[in-house]
Amino acid sequence: MSSQAERAQSVGRVVQFEHFDATGMAVGTLPGREGRTVLAYGVLPGERARVRVVRRRRGVLLAEPEELLIVSPERVPPREAHYLSCSPWQVLAYPAQVTAKQHILEELFSRAVGRQIQVDAFHPSAHGFGYRNKLEFSFAAQEGTLRLAFFVRFGPSRKVALENGCALGTEAMNAAAEEVMALLNRARVPVAMLKSLVVRQSRTSGDVVTVLFVRGEEFPLKEFPLTRSAGFVLAASHPESPASVLGKILHQQGCVELEEDLAGLRIAYPFDAFFQNHVELFALALDRIRSYVEPVERIVELYAGVGVIGLALCDRARSVLAVESTASAVLYAQRNAQRLAARQYEIVPGTAERVGVELLRSADVLLLDPPRTGLHPKLLNKILDARPPRILYLSCNPIQQARELALLREVYELVALEGFDFYPQTPHIEALLVLERKAEAAAA
């Protein structure tokens, strides 16, 4: 049967959904002889729904609910009409979100280590909304007016216009975004010239920085009288990237650096650097990481960013050596260390996979906080060769983290697993692994 015919037959099909998969999608099965697996956001385990198939992926049907026939007692009304594009768990009561995420972690890592394990602690968020310190908007044109927009999930060419920004950010962030939109609309800037609008806010100072990415280096607006942004950047996005990648800065005003107080440290970072999106829970994660590190000679940190984790552990080691690939992050990590008088801290530019085995072997504690793609296979092999005594691994992608643990368990024992809800209303989870080298591996 062709994919088109399959979709046509699946419009309006009734599906019973049973559980969440590891990505947080509800899992159901088409009735009858087909028995095809259906995955959907917007429905919950225990619900029966009439669905519309929107895509086929690796033999699985991705669907959207059209009508709910049996409703879960855990269902709550979504805060926003566009919730499926940004935070599809808005329809799940928050206590149930926490329970589901803990269960997902336990299933993932039980399979990885080949035995039943429990999460040592799962840390919920104190705030279900308004917790993000960064929002990224696209644009849509409606009846001649520019609107903030998000892409439709599973429909990258389609967008949904937003009524009042996004509730995952603060009122100040959304107000700053709308002020930029008003300026663009007054100037009648065509949507084809625009790439994205990034809004960031310091939770410590409340200052907002907005970054408008555009397509090309010519832009009709030369002045930006903005009162809701402490800093503003107009930047050409790299033309070869579908994502917004910083190219030439066309205009800059105000202060475009942000600062946060974390673990008793004042940390600065630039508008284009990675920083954890949930500052309050990141501060708690730092406390938990510190609790797993006794005083040692040397800590080695890979994927160091602007230096937050390594700097927070300087009182735990005679030497902290960090490695980071992004030039601006390395510069800010150096500045942060100088400002904090952290003389035992050193950061060097480089990619994690190119780090030498001898450097890894010199570590008493190895810190890992990679991007969603996880650890490079070359780095995994080097870790298994070097066998540092303790590893602390913080990840925003526990699916990949669990795969890597399955390889590392040849040498390491899982001694602690903690979860953090950095992403309320979404199925995403932050996980901290603490690994201890096995006694027999040390002697090998």
C-alpha positions as CSV (number, residue, x, y, z in Angstrom):
1,M,0.0,0.0,0.0
2,S,1.4,3.5,-0.9
3,S,2.1,6.0,1.8
4,Q,-0.6,8.3,0.4
5,A,-3.3,5.5,0.4
6,E,-2.2,4.5,3.9
7,R,-2.7,8.1,5.1
8,A,-6.1,8.3,3.4
9,Q,-7.3,5.1,5.1
10,S,-6.0,6.4,8.5
11,V,-7.9,9.6,8.5
12,G,-10.5,9.4,11.2
13,R,-9.3,6.1,12.5
14,V,-10.0,5.4,16.2
15,V,-6.9,4.5,18.3
16,Q,-6.6,3.4,21.9
17,F,-3.4,4.9,23.5
18,E,-1.7,2.9,26.2
19,H,1.6,4.5,27.3
20,F,4.3,7.1,26.6
21,D,7.4,6.1,24.6
22,A,10.8,7.4,25.6
23,T,10.2,10.6,23.6
24,G,7.0,11.4,25.4
25,M,4.6,10.5,22.6
26,A,1.5,8.5,23.4
27,V,1.7,5.0,21.8
28,G,-1.4,3.3,20.3
29,T,-2.1,0.6,17.7
30,L,-4.4,0.7,14.7
31,P,-7.1,-1.9,15.2
32,G,-7.6,-4.9,12.9
33,R,-5.0,-6.8,10.8
34,E,-2.9,-3.8,10.2
35,G,-1.8,-3.5,13.8
36,R,0.4,-0.5,12.9
37,T,1.9,1.5,15.8
38,V,0.6,5.1,16.1
39,L,2.5,7.8,17.9
40,A,0.8,11.1,18.8
41,Y,1.2,14.3,20.9
42,G,-2.0,15.8,22.3
43,V,-3.3,12.5,23.6
44,L,-2.5,10.7,26.8
45,P,-2.2,7.1,28.0
46,G,-5.6,5.6,28.6
47,E,-7.3,7.9,26.1
48,R,-9.1,6.8,22.9
49,A,-9.1,9.3,20.1
50,R,-10.0,9.7,16.5
51,V,-6.7,10.6,14.8
52,R,-5.4,11.9,11.5
53,V,-2.1,10.5,10.3
54,V,0.3,13.3,9.3
55,R,3.5,11.4,8.6
56,R,5.1,8.0,8.4
57,R,8.5,7.5,10.0
58,R,10.4,4.2,10.0
59,G,7.2,2.2,9.7
60,V,5.4,4.1,12.5
61,L,2.5,6.4,11.9
62,L,2.7,9.9,13.4
63,A,-0.8,11.3,14.1
64,E,-2.7,14.3,15.5
65,P,-5.9,13.9,17.5
66,E,-9.1,15.0,15.9
67,E,-11.6,14.0,18.5
68,L,-11.2,12.5,22.0
69,L,-13.6,9.6,22.7
70,I,-12.3,8.6,26.2
71,V,-10.6,11.3,28.3
72,S,-7.9,10.7,30.9
73,P,-8.5,12.0,34.4
74,E,-5.0,13.5,34.1
75,R,-6.0,15.8,31.3
76,V,-6.1,19.5,31.8
77,P,-6.9,22.4,29.4
78,P,-3.8,23.7,27.5
79,R,-2.7,27.2,28.3
80,E,-2.1,28.0,24.7
81,A,-3.7,27.2,21.3
82,H,-0.3,26.5,19.8
83,Y,0.8,24.1,22.5
84,L,1.5,21.2,20.1
85,S,4.3,23.3,18.6
86,C,6.2,24.2,21.7
87,S,5.1,22.2,24.7
88,P,2.8,19.2,23.9
89,W,2.4,18.1,27.5
90,Q,0.4,21.2,28.5
91,V,-2.6,18.9,28.5
92,L,-1.1,16.6,31.2
93,A,-1.5,17.7,34.8
94,Y,1.9,18.6,36.2
95,P,2.2,15.9,38.9
96,A,1.5,13.4,36.2
97,Q,4.2,14.9,34.1
98,V,6.7,14.4,36.9
99,T,5.6,10.8,37.4
100,A,5.8,10.0,33.7
101,K,9.3,11.5,33.3
102,Q,10.6,9.5,36.3
103,H,9.1,6.4,34.8
104,I,10.7,7.1,31.4
105,L,14.1,7.5,33.0
106,E,13.8,4.3,35.0
107,E,12.8,2.3,31.9
108,L,15.6,3.8,29.8
109,F,18.4,3.1,32.3
110,S,17.1,-0.2,33.5
111,R,17.5,-1.5,29.9
112,A,20.9,0.2,29.6
113,V,22.4,-1.6,32.7
114,G,20.4,-4.8,32.4
115,R,18.8,-4.6,35.8
116,Q,15.9,-2.8,37.4
117,I,16.9,0.6,38.8
118,Q,15.1,3.5,40.4
119,V,15.8,7.2,40.0
120,D,17.5,8.4,43.2
121,A,15.8,11.7,43.0
122,F,13.6,13.6,40.5
123,H,13.5,17.3,40.9
124,P,10.4,19.1,39.7
125,S,10.1,22.7,38.7
126,A,8.6,25.2,41.0
127,H,7.1,27.0,38.0
128,G,5.2,25.3,35.2
129,F,5.3,28.3,32.9
130,G,7.5,31.4,32.5
131,Y,10.6,29.4,33.4
132,R,12.6,29.7,30.1
133,N,15.4,32.2,29.8
134,K,15.4,31.9,26.0
135,L,12.7,31.9,23.3
136,E,13.2,31.6,19.5
137,F,10.4,32.8,17.3
138,S,9.8,32.5,13.6
139,F,7.6,34.8,11.5
140,A,4.3,34.6,9.6
141,A,2.4,37.1,7.5
142,Q,-1.4,37.3,8.1
143,E,-3.4,39.8,6.1
144,G,-0.4,42.0,5.5
145,T,0.7,42.0,9.2
146,L,3.8,40.3,10.6
147,R,3.2,37.9,13.4
148,L,5.4,35.9,15.7
149,A,5.1,32.2,14.8
150,F,6.3,28.7,15.6
151,F,6.7,25.9,13.1
152,V,4.0,23.2,13.1
153,R,5.3,20.0,14.6
154,F,5.9,17.4,11.9
155,G,5.1,20.1,9.3
156,P,8.3,22.1,8.9
157,S,7.0,24.1,6.0
158,R,3.8,25.2,8.0
159,K,3.7,27.8,10.8
160,V,1.2,28.7,13.4
161,A,0.9,32.4,14.4
162,L,1.0,33.2,18.1
163,E,-1.5,35.3,19.9
164,N,0.7,36.6,22.8
165,G,4.1,35.1,22.4
166,C,4.7,31.9,24.4
167,A,3.8,31.2,28.0
168,L,7.1,29.2,28.5
169,G,8.9,32.6,28.6
170,T,8.3,35.5,30.9
171,E,6.0,38.5,30.3
172,A,9.0,40.7,29.9
173,M,10.4,38.4,27.2
174,N,7.2,38.3,25.3
175,A,6.7,42.1,25.6
176,A,10.2,42.7,24.2
177,A,9.4,40.4,21.2
178,E,6.1,42.2,20.5
179,E,7.9,45.6,20.6
180,V,10.3,44.4,17.9
181,M,7.3,43.1,15.9
182,A,5.6,46.5,16.1
183,L,8.7,48.2,14.8
184,L,8.9,45.7,11.9
185,N,5.3,46.2,11.0
186,R,5.5,50.0,11.1
187,A,8.4,49.8,8.6
188,R,6.5,47.2,6.5
189,V,9.5,44.8,6.5
190,P,8.6,41.8,4.3
191,V,8.5,38.4,6.0
192,A,10.9,37.0,3.3
193,M,13.7,39.2,4.8
194,L,13.3,37.7,8.3
195,K,14.8,34.5,9.7
196,S,14.1,34.4,13.5
197,L,13.8,36.5,16.7
198,V,15.7,35.2,19.7
199,V,14.8,36.7,23.1
200,R,17.0,36.0,26.2
201,Q,16.6,37.2,29.8
202,S,18.8,37.2,32.8
203,R,16.9,35.7,35.8
204,T,19.2,37.6,38.1
205,S,18.9,41.1,36.7
206,G,15.8,40.8,34.6
207,D,17.5,42.4,31.6
208,V,16.3,41.2,28.2
209,V,18.4,40.9,25.1
210,T,16.8,40.5,21.7
211,V,18.5,39.2,18.5
212,L,16.9,39.6,15.1
213,F,18.3,37.3,12.5
214,V,17.7,38.3,8.9
215,R,18.3,36.8,5.5
216,G,21.1,38.9,3.9
217,E,23.2,41.9,4.8
218,E,20.9,44.6,3.5
219,F,18.0,45.7,5.8
220,P,15.7,48.7,5.5
221,L,15.7,49.6,9.2
222,K,18.7,51.5,10.5
223,E,17.4,52.7,13.9
224,F,15.8,50.5,16.6
225,P,14.1,52.6,19.3
226,L,13.5,49.8,21.8
227,T,12.7,50.3,25.4
228,R,11.9,46.8,26.5
229,S,15.3,45.3,25.6
230,A,18.5,46.2,27.4
231,G,20.4,45.1,24.4
232,F,19.6,44.4,20.8
233,V,21.5,42.8,17.9
234,L,20.6,42.7,14.2
235,A,22.5,39.9,12.6
236,A,22.7,38.2,9.2
237,S,22.1,34.5,9.5
238,H,24.5,32.2,7.9
239,P,22.9,31.6,4.4
240,E,23.8,27.9,4.2
241,S,22.2,26.9,7.5
242,P,18.5,26.2,7.9
243,A,18.9,27.3,11.6
244,S,19.7,30.8,12.7
245,V,23.5,30.9,12.8
246,L,25.3,34.1,13.6
247,G,26.9,35.7,10.6
248,K,27.7,39.4,10.2
249,I,26.5,41.7,12.9
250,L,24.7,44.5,11.1
251,H,23.7,46.6,14.2
252,Q,24.2,46.4,17.9
253,Q,23.0,48.6,20.8
254,G,23.0,48.5,24.5
255,C,24.4,45.6,26.6
256,V,24.2,42.3,24.9
257,E,25.9,40.3,27.6
258,L,23.9,38.5,30.3
259,E,24.8,37.5,33.8
260,E,23.5,35.0,36.3
261,D,24.2,34.2,39.9
262,L,24.8,30.4,40.3
263,A,26.3,28.5,43.1
264,G,27.4,31.7,44.7
265,L,29.2,32.7,41.5
266,R,28.4,35.6,39.1
267,I,28.6,34.1,35.6
268,A,28.6,36.2,32.4
269,Y,27.8,34.9,28.9
270,P,27.3,36.4,25.5
271,F,24.0,36.6,23.6
272,D,25.0,33.8,21.2
273,A,26.4,31.3,23.7
274,F,24.6,28.2,25.0
275,F,23.3,28.5,28.6
276,Q,20.9,26.2,30.4
277,N,17.3,27.3,29.9
278,H,16.0,26.8,33.4
279,V,18.3,28.7,35.7
280,E,16.7,27.8,39.0
281,L,16.9,24.1,38.4
282,F,20.3,24.4,36.9
283,A,21.4,25.9,40.2
284,L,20.0,22.9,42.0
285,A,21.8,20.6,39.5
286,L,25.1,22.3,40.4
287,D,24.5,21.6,44.1
288,R,23.8,18.0,43.3
289,I,26.9,17.7,41.2
290,R,29.0,19.2,44.0
291,S,27.6,16.7,46.4
292,Y,29.1,13.9,44.3
293,V,32.6,15.3,44.1
294,E,35.0,14.9,47.0
295,P,38.3,16.9,47.1
296,V,40.6,15.6,44.4
297,E,43.7,16.5,42.5
298,R,42.3,17.1,39.0
299,I,38.9,17.6,37.4
300,V,38.6,17.5,33.6
301,E,35.5,19.1,32.1
302,L,34.5,18.5,28.4
303,Y,31.8,20.6,26.6
304,A,32.5,23.3,29.2
305,G,30.6,26.2,27.7
306,V,31.2,29.4,29.6
307,G,32.6,27.5,32.5
308,V,29.8,27.2,35.0
309,I,30.2,23.6,36.2
310,G,34.0,23.6,36.3
311,L,34.1,27.0,38.1
312,A,31.5,25.7,40.6
313,L,33.9,22.8,41.5
314,C,37.1,24.8,41.8
315,D,37.0,24.4,45.6
316,R,37.0,20.6,45.1
317,A,40.3,20.3,43.1
318,R,43.8,21.6,42.9
319,S,43.3,21.8,39.1
320,V,40.3,22.1,36.9
321,L,41.0,21.8,33.2
322,A,38.1,22.5,30.8
323,V,37.8,22.0,27.0
324,E,35.3,23.9,24.8
325,S,35.0,24.2,21.1
326,T,33.1,27.6,20.7
327,A,35.5,30.5,20.7
328,S,33.2,33.0,22.4
329,A,32.4,30.6,25.2
330,V,36.1,30.0,25.8
331,L,36.6,33.7,26.0
332,Y,33.8,34.2,28.5
333,A,35.0,31.2,30.6
334,Q,38.4,32.8,30.8
335,R,36.8,36.1,31.8
336,N,34.6,34.4,34.4
337,A,37.6,32.6,35.9
338,Q,39.6,35.9,36.1
339,R,36.7,37.8,37.7
340,L,36.3,35.0,40.3
341,A,40.0,34.7,40.9
342,A,39.8,31.0,40.1
343,R,43.5,30.4,39.6
344,Q,43.2,26.6,39.5
345,Y,40.8,26.9,36.5
346,E,42.1,26.6,32.9
347,I,40.1,26.3,29.7
348,V,41.5,25.4,26.3
349,P,39.9,25.5,22.9
350,G,39.2,22.2,21.3
351,T,36.6,19.5,20.5
352,A,36.0,16.8,23.0
353,E,36.6,14.0,20.5
354,R,40.2,15.3,19.9
355,V,41.2,15.3,23.6
356,G,44.1,12.9,24.3
357,V,43.8,9.7,26.3
358,E,46.5,10.9,28.6
359,L,44.5,14.0,29.6
360,L,41.5,11.8,30.4
361,R,43.7,9.4,32.3
362,S,44.9,12.3,34.5
363,A,41.4,13.1,35.6
364,D,40.2,12.0,39.1
365,V,36.7,13.2,38.0
366,L,35.5,13.7,34.4
367,L,32.6,16.1,33.8
368,L,30.5,15.7,30.7
369,D,27.7,18.0,29.5
370,P,27.4,17.5,25.8
371,P,24.8,18.8,23.3
372,R,21.7,16.7,22.4
373,T,23.8,14.6,20.0
374,G,25.7,13.1,22.9
375,L,29.3,11.9,23.1
376,H,31.3,11.4,20.0
377,P,32.1,7.7,19.4
378,K,35.9,8.5,19.4
379,L,35.5,10.1,22.8
380,L,33.6,7.1,24.2
381,N,36.5,4.8,23.1
382,K,39.0,7.1,24.7
383,I,37.1,7.1,28.0
384,L,37.0,3.3,28.0
385,D,40.8,3.3,27.4
386,A,41.6,6.0,29.9
387,R,39.2,4.8,32.6
388,P,39.1,7.9,34.9
389,P,37.8,6.9,38.4
390,R,34.6,8.9,38.4
391,I,32.3,10.4,35.7
392,L,29.5,12.9,36.2
393,Y,27.4,13.1,33.0
394,L,24.7,15.7,32.7
395,S,22.5,15.3,29.6
396,C,19.4,16.8,28.0
397,N,19.0,13.7,25.9
398,P,18.7,10.6,28.2
399,I,17.8,8.4,25.3
400,Q,21.3,8.9,23.9
401,Q,22.8,9.0,27.3
402,A,21.4,5.5,28.1
403,R,22.8,4.1,24.8
404,E,26.2,5.4,25.9
405,L,25.8,4.0,29.4
406,A,25.2,0.6,27.8
407,L,28.8,0.9,26.4
408,L,30.4,2.4,29.4
409,R,29.1,-0.2,31.8
410,E,31.8,-2.5,30.6
411,V,34.1,-0.4,32.9
412,Y,31.7,1.6,35.0
413,E,29.1,1.0,37.6
414,L,26.0,3.3,37.8
415,V,26.0,4.7,41.3
416,A,23.4,7.5,41.0
417,L,20.8,8.7,38.6
418,E,18.9,12.0,39.2
419,G,16.4,13.7,37.0
420,F,15.6,17.4,36.7
421,D,12.5,18.9,35.1
422,F,14.3,21.6,33.1
423,Y,11.4,21.6,30.6
424,P,8.0,21.6,32.2
425,Q,5.0,21.1,29.8
426,T,7.3,19.2,27.4
427,P,8.5,15.6,27.4
428,H,12.1,16.6,27.6
429,I,14.2,15.6,30.6
430,E,17.6,16.5,32.1
431,A,19.4,13.6,33.6
432,L,22.5,13.3,35.8
433,L,24.5,10.1,35.8
434,V,27.2,9.4,38.4
435,L,29.5,6.5,37.3
436,E,32.2,4.8,39.3
437,R,35.0,2.8,37.8
438,K,34.7,-0.9,38.7
439,A,37.4,-2.3,40.9
440,E,38.4,-5.0,38.4
441,A,38.5,-2.4,35.6
442,A,40.9,-0.2,37.6
443,A,43.3,-3.2,37.8
444,A,43.0,-4.0,34.1
